[in-house]
Amino acid sequence: MVKLRLKRCGRKQRAVYRIVAIDVRSRREGRDLRKVGFYDPIKNKTYLNVPAILYFLERGAQPTGTVYNILKKAEVFKELRPNETKFT
């Protein structure tokens, strides 16, 4: 199963995170399938590759709690809803 989760980068006490699509069995710094975003909690900046995120969500990827909150704040799930009605 694939999850969208945070991968820690940066130096000590100055963490930044990449949002990645990764296999559930992999560790946090393990090999990811694809980088789909970036989150800096110190500067409060977020970059999201929305088409790539929607691609993984449509195919059953589950976001972790923190990533879910980031995506919800960026209103990514509003773009997912119309696409779901086309396929059903």
PDB file of N, CA, C and O in Angstrom:
ATOM      1  N   MET A   1       0.846  -1.180   0.000  1.00  0.00           N
ATOM      2  CA  MET A   1       0.000   0.000   0.000  1.00  0.00           C
ATOM      3  C   MET A   1       0.890   1.243   0.000  1.00  0.00           C
ATOM      4  O   MET A   1       1.961   1.255   0.608  1.00  0.00           O
ATOM      5  N   VAL A   2       0.441   2.261  -0.675  1.00  0.00           N
ATOM      6  CA  VAL A   2       1.195   3.507  -0.797  1.00  0.00           C
ATOM      7  C   VAL A   2       0.609   4.544   0.149  1.00  0.00           C
ATOM      8  O   VAL A   2      -0.608   4.651   0.299  1.00  0.00           O
ATOM      9  N   LYS A   3       1.495   5.310   0.786  1.00  0.00           N
ATOM     10  CA  LYS A   3       1.076   6.408   1.656  1.00  0.00           C
ATOM     11  C   LYS A   3       1.743   7.685   1.216  1.00  0.00           C
ATOM     12  O   LYS A   3       2.848   7.671   0.674  1.00  0.00           O
ATOM     13  N   LEU A   4       1.066   8.786   1.452  1.00  0.00           N
ATOM     14  CA  LEU A   4       1.662  10.104   1.296  1.00  0.00           C
ATOM     15  C   LEU A   4       2.100  10.538   2.692  1.00  0.00           C
ATOM     16  O   LEU A   4       1.263  10.726   3.576  1.00  0.00           O
ATOM     17  N   ARG A   5       3.405  10.698   2.893  1.00  0.00           N
ATOM     18  CA  ARG A   5       3.878  11.062   4.213  1.00  0.00           C
ATOM     19  C   ARG A   5       5.079  11.976   4.137  1.00  0.00           C
ATOM     20  O   ARG A   5       5.618  12.226   3.059  1.00  0.00           O
ATOM     21  N   LEU A   6       5.497  12.477   5.300  1.00  0.00           N
ATOM     22  CA  LEU A   6       6.598  13.424   5.377  1.00  0.00           C
ATOM     23  C   LEU A   6       7.922  12.695   5.483  1.00  0.00           C
ATOM     24  O   LEU A   6       8.029  11.667   6.152  1.00  0.00           O
ATOM     25  N   LYS A   7       8.929  13.237   4.816  1.00  0.00           N
ATOM     26  CA  LYS A   7      10.288  12.721   4.876  1.00  0.00           C
ATOM     27  C   LYS A   7      11.169  13.856   5.376  1.00  0.00           C
ATOM     28  O   LYS A   7      11.247  14.908   4.741  1.00  0.00           O
ATOM     29  N   ARG A   8      11.831  13.650   6.505  1.00  0.00           N
ATOM     30  CA  ARG A   8      12.580  14.726   7.155  1.00  0.00           C
ATOM     31  C   ARG A   8      13.878  15.012   6.415  1.00  0.00           C
ATOM     32  O   ARG A   8      14.610  14.097   6.035  1.00  0.00           O
ATOM     33  N   CYS A   9      14.151  16.302   6.219  1.00  0.00           N
ATOM     34  CA  CYS A   9      15.385  16.772   5.603  1.00  0.00           C
ATOM     35  C   CYS A   9      15.869  17.970   6.410  1.00  0.00           C
ATOM     36  O   CYS A   9      15.242  18.350   7.399  1.00  0.00           O
ATOM     37  N   GLY A  10      16.960  18.554   6.001  1.00  0.00           N
ATOM     38  CA  GLY A  10      17.463  19.736   6.685  1.00  0.00           C
ATOM     39  C   GLY A  10      18.428  19.373   7.789  1.00  0.00           C
ATOM     40  O   GLY A  10      18.778  18.208   7.975  1.00  0.00           O
ATOM     41  N   ARG A  11      18.855  20.391   8.522  1.00  0.00           N
ATOM     42  CA  ARG A  11      19.842  20.150   9.571  1.00  0.00           C
ATOM     43  C   ARG A  11      19.183  20.065  10.934  1.00  0.00           C
ATOM     44  O   ARG A  11      17.963  20.169  11.061  1.00  0.00           O
ATOM     45  N   LYS A  12      19.999  19.877  11.934  1.00  0.00           N
ATOM     46  CA  LYS A  12      19.504  19.741  13.300  1.00  0.00           C
ATOM     47  C   LYS A  12      18.817  21.030  13.746  1.00  0.00           C
ATOM     48  O   LYS A  12      19.335  22.124  13.520  1.00  0.00           O
ATOM     49  N   GLN A  13      17.668  20.902  14.370  1.00  0.00           N
ATOM     50  CA  GLN A  13      16.857  22.013  14.879  1.00  0.00           C
ATOM     51  C   GLN A  13      16.275  22.905  13.768  1.00  0.00           C
ATOM     52  O   GLN A  13      15.633  23.909  14.077  1.00  0.00           O
ATOM     53  N   ARG A  14      16.478  22.573  12.505  1.00  0.00           N
ATOM     54  CA  ARG A  14      15.947  23.347  11.379  1.00  0.00           C
ATOM     55  C   ARG A  14      15.344  22.393  10.355  1.00  0.00           C
ATOM     56  O   ARG A  14      15.705  22.423   9.178  1.00  0.00           O
ATOM     57  N   ALA A  15      14.442  21.565  10.801  1.00  0.00           N
ATOM     58  CA  ALA A  15      13.890  20.526   9.936  1.00  0.00           C
ATOM     59  C   ALA A  15      12.975  21.110   8.866  1.00  0.00           C
ATOM     60  O   ALA A  15      12.191  22.023   9.125  1.00  0.00           O
ATOM     61  N   VAL A  16      13.092  20.573   7.682  1.00  0.00           N
ATOM     62  CA  VAL A  16      12.141  20.795   6.595  1.00  0.00           C
ATOM     63  C   VAL A  16      11.720  19.410   6.128  1.00  0.00           C
ATOM     64  O   VAL A  16      12.431  18.431   6.353  1.00  0.00           O
ATOM     65  N   TYR A  17      10.588  19.329   5.490  1.00  0.00           N
ATOM     66  CA  TYR A  17      10.040  18.028   5.126  1.00  0.00           C
ATOM     67  C   TYR A  17       9.675  17.985   3.655  1.00  0.00           C
ATOM     68  O   TYR A  17       9.186  18.965   3.094  1.00  0.00           O
ATOM     69  N   ARG A  18       9.918  16.839   3.037  1.00  0.00           N
ATOM     70  CA  ARG A  18       9.410  16.568   1.702  1.00  0.00           C
ATOM     71  C   ARG A  18       8.154  15.721   1.870  1.00  0.00           C
ATOM     72  O   ARG A  18       8.096  14.842   2.730  1.00  0.00           O
ATOM     73  N   ILE A  19       7.175  15.988   1.058  1.00  0.00           N
ATOM     74  CA  ILE A  19       5.977  15.153   1.026  1.00  0.00           C
ATOM     75  C   ILE A  19       6.212  14.147  -0.096  1.00  0.00           C
ATOM     76  O   ILE A  19       6.401  14.519  -1.253  1.00  0.00           O
ATOM     77  N   VAL A  20       6.196  12.873   0.266  1.00  0.00           N
ATOM     78  CA  VAL A  20       6.547  11.838  -0.697  1.00  0.00           C
ATOM     79  C   VAL A  20       5.480  10.752  -0.731  1.00  0.00           C
ATOM     80  O   VAL A  20       4.763  10.528   0.244  1.00  0.00           O
ATOM     81  N   ALA A  21       5.394  10.089  -1.866  1.00  0.00           N
ATOM     82  CA  ALA A  21       4.603   8.866  -1.987  1.00  0.00           C
ATOM     83  C   ALA A  21       5.579   7.727  -1.744  1.00  0.00           C
ATOM     84  O   ALA A  21       6.594   7.607  -2.431  1.00  0.00           O
ATOM     85  N   ILE A  22       5.262   6.888  -0.757  1.00  0.00           N
ATOM     86  CA  ILE A  22       6.208   5.866  -0.326  1.00  0.00           C
ATOM     87  C   ILE A  22       5.447   4.613   0.085  1.00  0.00           C
ATOM     88  O   ILE A  22       4.299   4.685   0.524  1.00  0.00           O
ATOM     89  N   ASP A  23       6.095   3.473  -0.062  1.00  0.00           N
ATOM     90  CA  ASP A  23       5.489   2.211   0.365  1.00  0.00           C
ATOM     91  C   ASP A  23       5.384   2.198   1.889  1.00  0.00           C
ATOM     92  O   ASP A  23       6.271   2.703   2.577  1.00  0.00           O
ATOM     93  N   VAL A  24       4.323   1.633   2.407  1.00  0.00           N
ATOM     94  CA  VAL A  24       4.058   1.622   3.846  1.00  0.00           C
ATOM     95  C   VAL A  24       5.179   0.940   4.621  1.00  0.00           C
ATOM     96  O   VAL A  24       5.501   1.346   5.738  1.00  0.00           O
ATOM     97  N   ARG A  25       5.770  -0.086   4.037  1.00  0.00           N
ATOM     98  CA  ARG A  25       6.779  -0.869   4.752  1.00  0.00           C
ATOM     99  C   ARG A  25       8.138  -0.188   4.805  1.00  0.00           C
ATOM    100  O   ARG A  25       9.026  -0.648   5.522  1.00  0.00           O
ATOM    101  N   SER A  26       8.320   0.909   4.056  1.00  0.00           N
ATOM    102  CA  SER A  26       9.599   1.614   4.056  1.00  0.00           C
ATOM    103  C   SER A  26       9.730   2.486   5.292  1.00  0.00           C
ATOM    104  O   SER A  26       8.738   2.931   5.869  1.00  0.00           O
ATOM    105  N   ARG A  27      10.986   2.723   5.689  1.00  0.00           N
ATOM    106  CA  ARG A  27      11.213   3.608   6.826  1.00  0.00           C
ATOM    107  C   ARG A  27      11.083   5.054   6.387  1.00  0.00           C
ATOM    108  O   ARG A  27      10.923   5.336   5.199  1.00  0.00           O
ATOM    109  N   ARG A  28      11.152   5.974   7.348  1.00  0.00           N
ATOM    110  CA  ARG A  28      10.892   7.383   7.062  1.00  0.00           C
ATOM    111  C   ARG A  28      11.863   7.946   6.029  1.00  0.00           C
ATOM    112  O   ARG A  28      11.445   8.672   5.127  1.00  0.00           O
ATOM    113  N   GLU A  29      13.142   7.629   6.143  1.00  0.00           N
ATOM    114  CA  GLU A  29      14.123   8.120   5.180  1.00  0.00           C
ATOM    115  C   GLU A  29      14.373   7.114   4.053  1.00  0.00           C
ATOM    116  O   GLU A  29      15.363   7.228   3.331  1.00  0.00           O
ATOM    117  N   GLY A  30      13.492   6.146   3.902  1.00  0.00           N
ATOM    118  CA  GLY A  30      13.657   5.117   2.881  1.00  0.00           C
ATOM    119  C   GLY A  30      13.439   5.649   1.474  1.00  0.00           C
ATOM    120  O   GLY A  30      13.190   6.835   1.259  1.00  0.00           O
ATOM    121  N   ARG A  31      13.543   4.733   0.532  1.00  0.00           N
ATOM    122  CA  ARG A  31      13.394   5.102  -0.873  1.00  0.00           C
ATOM    123  C   ARG A  31      11.934   5.405  -1.182  1.00  0.00           C
ATOM    124  O   ARG A  31      11.047   4.600  -0.899  1.00  0.00           O
ATOM    125  N   ASP A  32      11.696   6.573  -1.765  1.00  0.00           N
ATOM    126  CA  ASP A  32      10.322   6.965  -2.078  1.00  0.00           C
ATOM    127  C   ASP A  32       9.999   6.675  -3.535  1.00  0.00           C
ATOM    128  O   ASP A  32      10.894   6.528  -4.367  1.00  0.00           O
ATOM    129  N   LEU A  33       8.710   6.594  -3.830  1.00  0.00           N
ATOM    130  CA  LEU A  33       8.268   6.387  -5.203  1.00  0.00           C
ATOM    131  C   LEU A  33       8.347   7.689  -5.995  1.00  0.00           C
ATOM    132  O   LEU A  33       8.765   7.709  -7.153  1.00  0.00           O
ATOM    133  N   ARG A  34       7.933   8.780  -5.340  1.00  0.00           N
ATOM    134  CA  ARG A  34       7.955  10.086  -6.005  1.00  0.00           C
ATOM    135  C   ARG A  34       7.833  11.199  -4.981  1.00  0.00           C
ATOM    136  O   ARG A  34       7.104  11.071  -3.997  1.00  0.00           O
ATOM    137  N   LYS A  35       8.543  12.284  -5.212  1.00  0.00           N
ATOM    138  CA  LYS A  35       8.413  13.470  -4.372  1.00  0.00           C
ATOM    139  C   LYS A  35       7.250  14.296  -4.916  1.00  0.00           C
ATOM    140  O   LYS A  35       7.223  14.635  -6.099  1.00  0.00           O
ATOM    141  N   VAL A  36       6.293  14.617  -4.050  1.00  0.00           N
ATOM    142  CA  VAL A  36       5.100  15.324  -4.523  1.00  0.00           C
ATOM    143  C   VAL A  36       4.900  16.670  -3.837  1.00  0.00           C
ATOM    144  O   VAL A  36       3.918  17.357  -4.115  1.00  0.00           O
ATOM    145  N   GLY A  37       5.802  17.059  -2.952  1.00  0.00           N
ATOM    146  CA  GLY A  37       5.632  18.341  -2.291  1.00  0.00           C
ATOM    147  C   GLY A  37       6.752  18.641  -1.324  1.00  0.00           C
ATOM    148  O   GLY A  37       7.688  17.859  -1.157  1.00  0.00           O
ATOM    149  N   PHE A  38       6.634  19.799  -0.687  1.00  0.00           N
ATOM    150  CA  PHE A  38       7.646  20.304   0.230  1.00  0.00           C
ATOM    151  C   PHE A  38       6.941  21.104   1.310  1.00  0.00           C
ATOM    152  O   PHE A  38       6.003  21.848   1.021  1.00  0.00           O
ATOM    153  N   TYR A  39       7.386  20.957   2.565  1.00  0.00           N
ATOM    154  CA  TYR A  39       6.768  21.670   3.678  1.00  0.00           C
ATOM    155  C   TYR A  39       7.853  22.184   4.615  1.00  0.00           C
ATOM    156  O   TYR A  39       8.683  21.410   5.093  1.00  0.00           O
ATOM    157  N   ASP A  40       7.848  23.485   4.876  1.00  0.00           N
ATOM    158  CA  ASP A  40       8.788  24.110   5.796  1.00  0.00           C
ATOM    159  C   ASP A  40       7.994  24.694   6.960  1.00  0.00           C
ATOM    160  O   ASP A  40       7.387  25.754   6.808  1.00  0.00           O
ATOM    161  N   PRO A  41       7.980  24.030   8.125  1.00  0.00           N
ATOM    162  CA  PRO A  41       7.173  24.522   9.247  1.00  0.00           C
ATOM    163  C   PRO A  41       7.728  25.793   9.884  1.00  0.00           C
ATOM    164  O   PRO A  41       6.980  26.525  10.532  1.00  0.00           O
ATOM    165  N   ILE A  42       9.020  26.072   9.717  1.00  0.00           N
ATOM    166  CA  ILE A  42       9.631  27.255  10.327  1.00  0.00           C
ATOM    167  C   ILE A  42       9.202  28.514   9.579  1.00  0.00           C
ATOM    168  O   ILE A  42       8.783  29.494  10.195  1.00  0.00           O
ATOM    169  N   LYS A  43       9.307  28.487   8.249  1.00  0.00           N
ATOM    170  CA  LYS A  43       8.881  29.631   7.431  1.00  0.00           C
ATOM    171  C   LYS A  43       7.415  29.544   7.045  1.00  0.00           C
ATOM    172  O   LYS A  43       6.871  30.471   6.445  1.00  0.00           O
ATOM    173  N   ASN A  44       6.769  28.424   7.391  1.00  0.00           N
ATOM    174  CA  ASN A  44       5.358  28.174   7.091  1.00  0.00           C
ATOM    175  C   ASN A  44       5.089  28.267   5.586  1.00  0.00           C
ATOM    176  O   ASN A  44       4.146  28.927   5.147  1.00  0.00           O
ATOM    177  N   LYS A  45       5.937  27.594   4.810  1.00  0.00           N
ATOM    178  CA  LYS A  45       5.774  27.560   3.362  1.00  0.00           C
ATOM    179  C   LYS A  45       5.482  26.136   2.926  1.00  0.00           C
ATOM    180  O   LYS A  45       6.004  25.174   3.489  1.00  0.00           O
ATOM    181  N   THR A  46       4.642  26.025   1.917  1.00  0.00           N
ATOM    182  CA  THR A  46       4.274  24.721   1.379  1.00  0.00           C
ATOM    183  C   THR A  46       4.266  24.797  -0.136  1.00  0.00           C
ATOM    184  O   THR A  46       3.725  25.737  -0.717  1.00  0.00           O
ATOM    185  N   TYR A  47       4.871  23.800  -0.774  1.00  0.00           N
ATOM    186  CA  TYR A  47       4.790  23.642  -2.210  1.00  0.00           C
ATOM    187  C   TYR A  47       4.194  22.272  -2.486  1.00  0.00           C
ATOM    188  O   TYR A  47       4.662  21.273  -1.940  1.00  0.00           O
ATOM    189  N   LEU A  48       3.175  22.212  -3.319  1.00  0.00           N
ATOM    190  CA  LEU A  48       2.518  20.938  -3.630  1.00  0.00           C
ATOM    191  C   LEU A  48       2.444  20.750  -5.139  1.00  0.00           C
ATOM    192  O   LEU A  48       2.088  21.669  -5.875  1.00  0.00           O
ATOM    193  N   ASN A  49       2.783  19.557  -5.585  1.00  0.00           N
ATOM    194  CA  ASN A  49       2.593  19.164  -6.983  1.00  0.00           C
ATOM    195  C   ASN A  49       1.215  18.506  -7.052  1.00  0.00           C
ATOM    196  O   ASN A  49       1.093  17.286  -6.943  1.00  0.00           O
ATOM    197  N   VAL A  50       0.193  19.319  -7.232  1.00  0.00           N
ATOM    198  CA  VAL A  50      -1.196  18.864  -7.117  1.00  0.00           C
ATOM    199  C   VAL A  50      -1.546  17.752  -8.105  1.00  0.00           C
ATOM    200  O   VAL A  50      -2.191  16.786  -7.697  1.00  0.00           O
ATOM    201  N   PRO A  51      -1.158  17.833  -9.384  1.00  0.00           N
ATOM    202  CA  PRO A  51      -1.500  16.714 -10.278  1.00  0.00           C
ATOM    203  C   PRO A  51      -0.917  15.377  -9.818  1.00  0.00           C
ATOM    204  O   PRO A  51      -1.580  14.345  -9.928  1.00  0.00           O
ATOM    205  N   ALA A  52       0.303  15.385  -9.310  1.00  0.00           N
ATOM    206  CA  ALA A  52       0.920  14.146  -8.832  1.00  0.00           C
ATOM    207  C   ALA A  52       0.207  13.641  -7.580  1.00  0.00           C
ATOM    208  O   ALA A  52       0.016  12.435  -7.423  1.00  0.00           O
ATOM    209  N   ILE A  53      -0.188  14.544  -6.693  1.00  0.00           N
ATOM    210  CA  ILE A  53      -0.909  14.155  -5.478  1.00  0.00           C
ATOM    211  C   ILE A  53      -2.260  13.550  -5.843  1.00  0.00           C
ATOM    212  O   ILE A  53      -2.644  12.517  -5.294  1.00  0.00           O
ATOM    213  N   LEU A  54      -2.977  14.179  -6.758  1.00  0.00           N
ATOM    214  CA  LEU A  54      -4.276  13.650  -7.182  1.00  0.00           C
ATOM    215  C   LEU A  54      -4.117  12.294  -7.855  1.00  0.00           C
ATOM    216  O   LEU A  54      -4.966  11.418  -7.692  1.00  0.00           O
ATOM    217  N   TYR A  55      -3.040  12.112  -8.607  1.00  0.00           N
ATOM    218  CA  TYR A  55      -2.777  10.819  -9.250  1.00  0.00           C
ATOM    219  C   TYR A  55      -2.693   9.709  -8.203  1.00  0.00           C
ATOM    220  O   TYR A  55      -3.316   8.659  -8.358  1.00  0.00           O
ATOM    221  N   PHE A  56      -1.927   9.941  -7.142  1.00  0.00           N
ATOM    222  CA  PHE A  56      -1.774   8.914  -6.112  1.00  0.00           C
ATOM    223  C   PHE A  56      -3.046   8.740  -5.290  1.00  0.00           C
ATOM    224  O   PHE A  56      -3.384   7.615  -4.919  1.00  0.00           O
ATOM    225  N   LEU A  57      -3.756   9.823  -4.999  1.00  0.00           N
ATOM    226  CA  LEU A  57      -4.991   9.706  -4.219  1.00  0.00           C
ATOM    227  C   LEU A  57      -6.066   8.933  -4.979  1.00  0.00           C
ATOM    228  O   LEU A  57      -6.809   8.151  -4.387  1.00  0.00           O
ATOM    229  N   GLU A  58      -6.146   9.153  -6.286  1.00  0.00           N
ATOM    230  CA  GLU A  58      -7.137   8.448  -7.096  1.00  0.00           C
ATOM    231  C   GLU A  58      -6.848   6.950  -7.174  1.00  0.00           C
ATOM    232  O   GLU A  58      -7.753   6.149  -7.407  1.00  0.00           O
ATOM    233  N   ARG A  59      -5.610   6.585  -6.983  1.00  0.00           N
ATOM    234  CA  ARG A  59      -5.227   5.171  -7.044  1.00  0.00           C
ATOM    235  C   ARG A  59      -5.123   4.533  -5.675  1.00  0.00           C
ATOM    236  O   ARG A  59      -4.569   3.442  -5.546  1.00  0.00           O
ATOM    237  N   GLY A  60      -5.648   5.193  -4.643  1.00  0.00           N
ATOM    238  CA  GLY A  60      -5.781   4.567  -3.340  1.00  0.00           C
ATOM    239  C   GLY A  60      -4.725   4.893  -2.317  1.00  0.00           C
ATOM    240  O   GLY A  60      -4.702   4.271  -1.255  1.00  0.00           O
ATOM    241  N   ALA A  61      -3.849   5.837  -2.585  1.00  0.00           N
ATOM    242  CA  ALA A  61      -2.837   6.208  -1.593  1.00  0.00           C
ATOM    243  C   ALA A  61      -3.512   6.898  -0.408  1.00  0.00           C
ATOM    244  O   ALA A  61      -4.440   7.687  -0.587  1.00  0.00           O
ATOM    245  N   GLN A  62      -3.044   6.599   0.794  1.00  0.00           N
ATOM    246  CA  GLN A  62      -3.613   7.174   2.008  1.00  0.00           C
ATOM    247  C   GLN A  62      -2.648   8.198   2.591  1.00  0.00           C
ATOM    248  O   GLN A  62      -1.492   7.861   2.844  1.00  0.00           O
ATOM    249  N   PRO A  63      -3.082   9.437   2.812  1.00  0.00           N
ATOM    250  CA  PRO A  63      -2.196  10.408   3.458  1.00  0.00           C
ATOM    251  C   PRO A  63      -2.151  10.188   4.969  1.00  0.00           C
ATOM    252  O   PRO A  63      -3.136   9.759   5.569  1.00  0.00           O
ATOM    253  N   THR A  64      -1.006  10.483   5.578  1.00  0.00           N
ATOM    254  CA  THR A  64      -0.916  10.432   7.034  1.00  0.00           C
ATOM    255  C   THR A  64      -1.690  11.615   7.605  1.00  0.00           C
ATOM    256  O   THR A  64      -2.162  12.470   6.854  1.00  0.00           O
ATOM    257  N   GLY A  65      -1.820  11.668   8.911  1.00  0.00           N
ATOM    258  CA  GLY A  65      -2.598  12.727   9.542  1.00  0.00           C
ATOM    259  C   GLY A  65      -2.083  14.120   9.237  1.00  0.00           C
ATOM    260  O   GLY A  65      -2.861  15.009   8.890  1.00  0.00           O
ATOM    261  N   THR A  66      -0.780  14.318   9.363  1.00  0.00           N
ATOM    262  CA  THR A  66      -0.194  15.638   9.111  1.00  0.00           C
ATOM    263  C   THR A  66      -0.315  16.020   7.646  1.00  0.00           C
ATOM    264  O   THR A  66      -0.656  17.159   7.327  1.00  0.00           O
ATOM    265  N   VAL A  67      -0.040  15.087   6.758  1.00  0.00           N
ATOM    266  CA  VAL A  67      -0.147  15.376   5.323  1.00  0.00           C
ATOM    267  C   VAL A  67      -1.600  15.650   4.956  1.00  0.00           C
ATOM    268  O   VAL A  67      -1.876  16.514   4.124  1.00  0.00           O
ATOM    269  N   TYR A  68      -2.526  14.925   5.566  1.00  0.00           N
ATOM    270  CA  TYR A  68      -3.949  15.172   5.330  1.00  0.00           C
ATOM    271  C   TYR A  68      -4.309  16.614   5.693  1.00  0.00           C
ATOM    272  O   TYR A  68      -5.027  17.280   4.947  1.00  0.00           O
ATOM    273  N   ASN A  69      -3.816  17.094   6.831  1.00  0.00           N
ATOM    274  CA  ASN A  69      -4.100  18.470   7.253  1.00  0.00           C
ATOM    275  C   ASN A  69      -3.492  19.487   6.296  1.00  0.00           C
ATOM    276  O   ASN A  69      -4.113  20.511   6.012  1.00  0.00           O
ATOM    277  N   ILE A  70      -2.292  19.221   5.795  1.00  0.00           N
ATOM    278  CA  ILE A  70      -1.648  20.122   4.833  1.00  0.00           C
ATOM    279  C   ILE A  70      -2.456  20.173   3.545  1.00  0.00           C
ATOM    280  O   ILE A  70      -2.691  21.250   2.996  1.00  0.00           O
ATOM    281  N   LEU A  71      -2.880  19.007   3.061  1.00  0.00           N
ATOM    282  CA  LEU A  71      -3.658  18.954   1.816  1.00  0.00           C
ATOM    283  C   LEU A  71      -5.034  19.590   1.988  1.00  0.00           C
ATOM    284  O   LEU A  71      -5.547  20.238   1.076  1.00  0.00           O
ATOM    285  N   LYS A  72      -5.623  19.398   3.162  1.00  0.00           N
ATOM    286  CA  LYS A  72      -6.928  19.992   3.434  1.00  0.00           C
ATOM    287  C   LYS A  72      -6.834  21.514   3.467  1.00  0.00           C
ATOM    288  O   LYS A  72      -7.713  22.205   2.951  1.00  0.00           O
ATOM    289  N   LYS A  73      -5.777  22.031   4.070  1.00  0.00           N
ATOM    290  CA  LYS A  73      -5.570  23.482   4.139  1.00  0.00           C
ATOM    291  C   LYS A  73      -5.362  24.070   2.745  1.00  0.00           C
ATOM    292  O   LYS A  73      -5.774  25.198   2.473  1.00  0.00           O
ATOM    293  N   ALA A  74      -4.716  23.297   1.858  1.00  0.00           N
ATOM    294  CA  ALA A  74      -4.477  23.745   0.482  1.00  0.00           C
ATOM    295  C   ALA A  74      -5.669  23.458  -0.430  1.00  0.00           C
ATOM    296  O   ALA A  74      -5.617  23.769  -1.620  1.00  0.00           O
ATOM    297  N   GLU A  75      -6.738  22.872   0.105  1.00  0.00           N
ATOM    298  CA  GLU A  75      -7.971  22.576  -0.621  1.00  0.00           C
ATOM    299  C   GLU A  75      -7.749  21.641  -1.805  1.00  0.00           C
ATOM    300  O   GLU A  75      -8.346  21.827  -2.865  1.00  0.00           O
ATOM    301  N   VAL A  76      -6.899  20.646  -1.628  1.00  0.00           N
ATOM    302  CA  VAL A  76      -6.632  19.668  -2.678  1.00  0.00           C
ATOM    303  C   VAL A  76      -7.807  18.719  -2.835  1.00  0.00           C
ATOM    304  O   VAL A  76      -8.101  18.275  -3.945  1.00  0.00           O
ATOM    305  N   PHE A  77      -8.479  18.403  -1.739  1.00  0.00           N
ATOM    306  CA  PHE A  77      -9.576  17.439  -1.793  1.00  0.00           C
ATOM    307  C   PHE A  77     -10.786  17.977  -2.544  1.00  0.00           C
ATOM    308  O   PHE A  77     -11.602  17.190  -3.023  1.00  0.00           O
ATOM    309  N   LYS A  78     -10.924  19.286  -2.659  1.00  0.00           N
ATOM    310  CA  LYS A  78     -12.017  19.856  -3.456  1.00  0.00           C
ATOM    311  C   LYS A  78     -11.824  19.557  -4.934  1.00  0.00           C
ATOM    312  O   LYS A  78     -12.793  19.422  -5.681  1.00  0.00           O
ATOM    313  N   GLU A  79     -10.554  19.454  -5.354  1.00  0.00           N
ATOM    314  CA  GLU A  79     -10.284  19.122  -6.747  1.00  0.00           C
ATOM    315  C   GLU A  79     -10.477  17.632  -7.006  1.00  0.00           C
ATOM    316  O   GLU A  79     -10.710  17.228  -8.145  1.00  0.00           O
ATOM    317  N   LEU A  80     -10.383  16.822  -5.973  1.00  0.00           N
ATOM    318  CA  LEU A  80     -10.535  15.374  -6.127  1.00  0.00           C
ATOM    319  C   LEU A  80     -11.995  14.984  -6.305  1.00  0.00           C
ATOM    320  O   LEU A  80     -12.285  14.031  -7.028  1.00  0.00           O
ATOM    321  N   ARG A  81     -12.907  15.681  -5.677  1.00  0.00           N
ATOM    322  CA  ARG A  81     -14.332  15.312  -5.704  1.00  0.00           C
ATOM    323  C   ARG A  81     -14.932  15.283  -7.111  1.00  0.00           C
ATOM    324  O   ARG A  81     -15.573  14.290  -7.456  1.00  0.00           O
ATOM    325  N   PRO A  82     -14.761  16.318  -7.945  1.00  0.00           N
ATOM    326  CA  PRO A  82     -15.373  16.259  -9.284  1.00  0.00           C
ATOM    327  C   PRO A  82     -14.817  15.110 -10.126  1.00  0.00           C
ATOM    328  O   PRO A  82     -15.541  14.527 -10.933  1.00  0.00           O
ATOM    329  N   ASN A  83     -13.539  14.782  -9.943  1.00  0.00           N
ATOM    330  CA  ASN A  83     -12.952  13.690 -10.714  1.00  0.00           C
ATOM    331  C   ASN A  83     -13.542  12.347 -10.329  1.00  0.00           C
ATOM    332  O   ASN A  83     -13.651  11.459 -11.175  1.00  0.00           O
ATOM    333  N   GLU A  84     -13.923  12.181  -9.075  1.00  0.00           N
ATOM    334  CA  GLU A  84     -14.494  10.920  -8.631  1.00  0.00           C
ATOM    335  C   GLU A  84     -15.869  10.677  -9.264  1.00  0.00           C
ATOM    336  O   GLU A  84     -16.223   9.534  -9.554  1.00  0.00           O
ATOM    337  N   THR A  85     -16.636  11.736  -9.476  1.00  0.00           N
ATOM    338  CA  THR A  85     -17.971  11.555 -10.050  1.00  0.00           C
ATOM    339  C   THR A  85     -17.890  11.146 -11.514  1.00  0.00           C
ATOM    340  O   THR A  85     -18.814  10.503 -12.012  1.00  0.00           O
ATOM    341  N   LYS A  86     -16.816  11.497 -12.224  1.00  0.00           N
ATOM    342  CA  LYS A  86     -16.677  11.118 -13.629  1.00  0.00           C
ATOM    343  C   LYS A  86     -16.455   9.628 -13.786  1.00  0.00           C
ATOM    344  O   LYS A  86     -16.926   9.024 -14.750  1.00  0.00           O
ATOM    345  N   PHE A  87     -15.736   9.030 -12.841  1.00  0.00           N
ATOM    346  CA  PHE A  87     -15.395   7.621 -12.968  1.00  0.00           C
ATOM    347  C   PHE A  87     -16.512   6.686 -12.516  1.00  0.00           C
ATOM    348  O   PHE A  87     -16.525   5.520 -12.911  1.00  0.00           O
ATOM    349  N   THR A  88     -17.441   7.162 -11.707  1.00  0.00           N
ATOM    350  CA  THR A  88     -18.503   6.284 -11.204  1.00  0.00           C
ATOM    351  C   THR A  88     -19.762   6.407 -12.005  1.00  0.00           C
ATOM    352  O   THR A  88     -20.750   5.734 -11.709  1.00  0.00           O
TER     353      THR A  88
END
